[in-house]
């Protein structure tokens, strides 16, 4: 069982990662704080089963993802959906909803909105690779998908973002 | 597969995941293919934009509450914590047997005295006996319920139940 220092460090090191995932996958903002705690309780419970085959952050991200999925299923009256089915969902409105600093530029607000509209199967790997900085292999492990599938989803998601935004090469430079 | 259609290779190039030879070959292709050059540049711009998205932090109070909750959960049960519930359960079960002792025949002495204290003295003999039996059954049932609750608590302490976790939420 993890001791006090371990649990504090686990929360401290992964709080942003978990918070971002919840914000970008669960639209119901009122549940975000409960979900945040639930994720870390699940992490603590599952820790004895973590074998170190992936990085701890990748595994925690995976736990967070499945916690969010269970939450989404709990709130539904329709039949249970698997991770695959959930990821096939069309995107919605931006879940994060953080006030964007006007000085940061309109382009970023558009990008945030376009990202939120991506289907989860493209949004999740893009978030992990290009917002959270995980490698493609780590993303494949976290999502339990073949590496080739992750690459395809990331690439198509990026192209879709580009098409939606009409991105020029120097748009964000 | 033509390089222009190789999505994985473009992505690996952008991610810096190609080996030296492959990277040089792809760069040479970009030098002669304006469509790929333009696409790669635009995708790189999207990636740069994604990397610069604002990242909100969870509220400090939430982080502190989560840490405290995990600490409580991770703390090992005090040594011998199971002893109290075990003794209490044993006492309750023994009490139950004591009260039920002689059921079907005469009242057990303890239940008899309790029933006598609880029932009015001027009841006819048959009604007094019925009241005493009811009192005995009530006390025995109460003892059993308490024993069951202590047993639940003990199982939870030993980690066989998730009762406390649910209650803590």
HADDOCK unambig.tbl for C-alpha pairs under 7 A between the chains (distance, minus, plus):
assign (segid A and resid 1 and name CA) (segid B and resid 74 and name CA) 6.24 0.50 0.50
assign (segid A and resid 2 and name CA) (segid B and resid 74 and name CA) 6.01 0.50 0.50
assign (segid A and resid 3 and name CA) (segid B and resid 74 and name CA) 6.20 0.50 0.50
assign (segid A and resid 3 and name CA) (segid B and resid 75 and name CA) 6.97 0.50 0.50
assign (segid A and resid 4 and name CA) (segid B and resid 71 and name CA) 5.35 0.50 0.50
assign (segid A and resid 7 and name CA) (segid B and resid 67 and name CA) 6.74 0.50 0.50
assign (segid A and resid 7 and name CA) (segid B and resid 70 and name CA) 6.28 0.50 0.50
assign (segid A and resid 7 and name CA) (segid B and resid 71 and name CA) 6.51 0.50 0.50
assign (segid A and resid 8 and name CA) (segid B and resid 67 and name CA) 5.49 0.50 0.50
assign (segid A and resid 11 and name CA) (segid B and resid 67 and name CA) 6.56 0.50 0.50
assign (segid A and resid 15 and name CA) (segid B and resid 58 and name CA) 6.94 0.50 0.50
assign (segid A and resid 16 and name CA) (segid B and resid 57 and name CA) 5.75 0.50 0.50
assign (segid A and resid 16 and name CA) (segid B and resid 58 and name CA) 6.64 0.50 0.50
assign (segid A and resid 19 and name CA) (segid B and resid 58 and name CA) 6.05 0.50 0.50
assign (segid A and resid 33 and name CA) (segid B and resid 62 and name CA) 6.95 0.50 0.50
assign (segid A and resid 37 and name CA) (segid B and resid 66 and name CA) 5.60 0.50 0.50
assign (segid A and resid 41 and name CA) (segid B and resid 70 and name CA) 6.62 0.50 0.50
assign (segid A and resid 108 and name CA) (segid B and resid 49 and name CA) 6.81 0.50 0.50
assign (segid A and resid 108 and name CA) (segid B and resid 53 and name CA) 6.65 0.50 0.50
assign (segid A and resid 130 and name CA) (segid B and resid 47 and name CA) 6.19 0.50 0.50
assign (segid A and resid 130 and name CA) (segid B and resid 50 and name CA) 6.08 0.50 0.50
assign (segid A and resid 130 and name CA) (segid B and resid 51 and name CA) 5.80 0.50 0.50
assign (segid A and resid 131 and name CA) (segid B and resid 50 and name CA) 5.71 0.50 0.50
assign (segid A and resid 131 and name CA) (segid B and resid 51 and name CA) 4.99 0.50 0.50
assign (segid A and resid 151 and name CA) (segid B and resid 8 and name CA) 5.93 0.50 0.50
assign (segid A and resid 152 and name CA) (segid B and resid 7 and name CA) 6.94 0.50 0.50
assign (segid A and resid 152 and name CA) (segid B and resid 8 and name CA) 6.79 0.50 0.50
assign (segid A and resid 155 and name CA) (segid B and resid 7 and name CA) 6.58 0.50 0.50
assign (segid A and resid 155 and name CA) (segid B and resid 11 and name CA) 6.44 0.50 0.50
assign (segid A and resid 158 and name CA) (segid B and resid 43 and name CA) 6.38 0.50 0.50
assign (segid A and resid 158 and name CA) (segid B and resid 46 and name CA) 6.94 0.50 0.50
assign (segid A and resid 159 and name CA) (segid B and resid 43 and name CA) 6.88 0.50 0.50
assign (segid A and resid 162 and name CA) (segid B and resid 42 and name CA) 6.91 0.50 0.50
assign (segid A and resid 162 and name CA) (segid B and resid 43 and name CA) 6.65 0.50 0.50
assign (segid A and resid 162 and name CA) (segid B and resid 46 and name CA) 6.50 0.50 0.50
assign (segid A and resid 167 and name CA) (segid B and resid 42 and name CA) 5.89 0.50 0.50
assign (segid A and resid 168 and name CA) (segid B and resid 42 and name CA) 5.45 0.50 0.50
assign (segid A and resid 169 and name CA) (segid B and resid 41 and name CA) 4.95 0.50 0.50
assign (segid A and resid 169 and name CA) (segid B and resid 42 and name CA) 4.25 0.50 0.50
assign (segid A and resid 169 and name CA) (segid B and resid 45 and name CA) 5.48 0.50 0.50
assign (segid A and resid 170 and name CA) (segid B and resid 45 and name CA) 6.21 0.50 0.50
assign (segid A and resid 171 and name CA) (segid B and resid 45 and name CA) 6.14 0.50 0.50
assign (segid A and resid 172 and name CA) (segid B and resid 45 and name CA) 5.76 0.50 0.50
assign (segid A and resid 172 and name CA) (segid B and resid 48 and name CA) 6.40 0.50 0.50
assign (segid A and resid 172 and name CA) (segid B and resid 49 and name CA) 5.36 0.50 0.50
assign (segid A and resid 173 and name CA) (segid B and resid 45 and name CA) 6.97 0.50 0.50
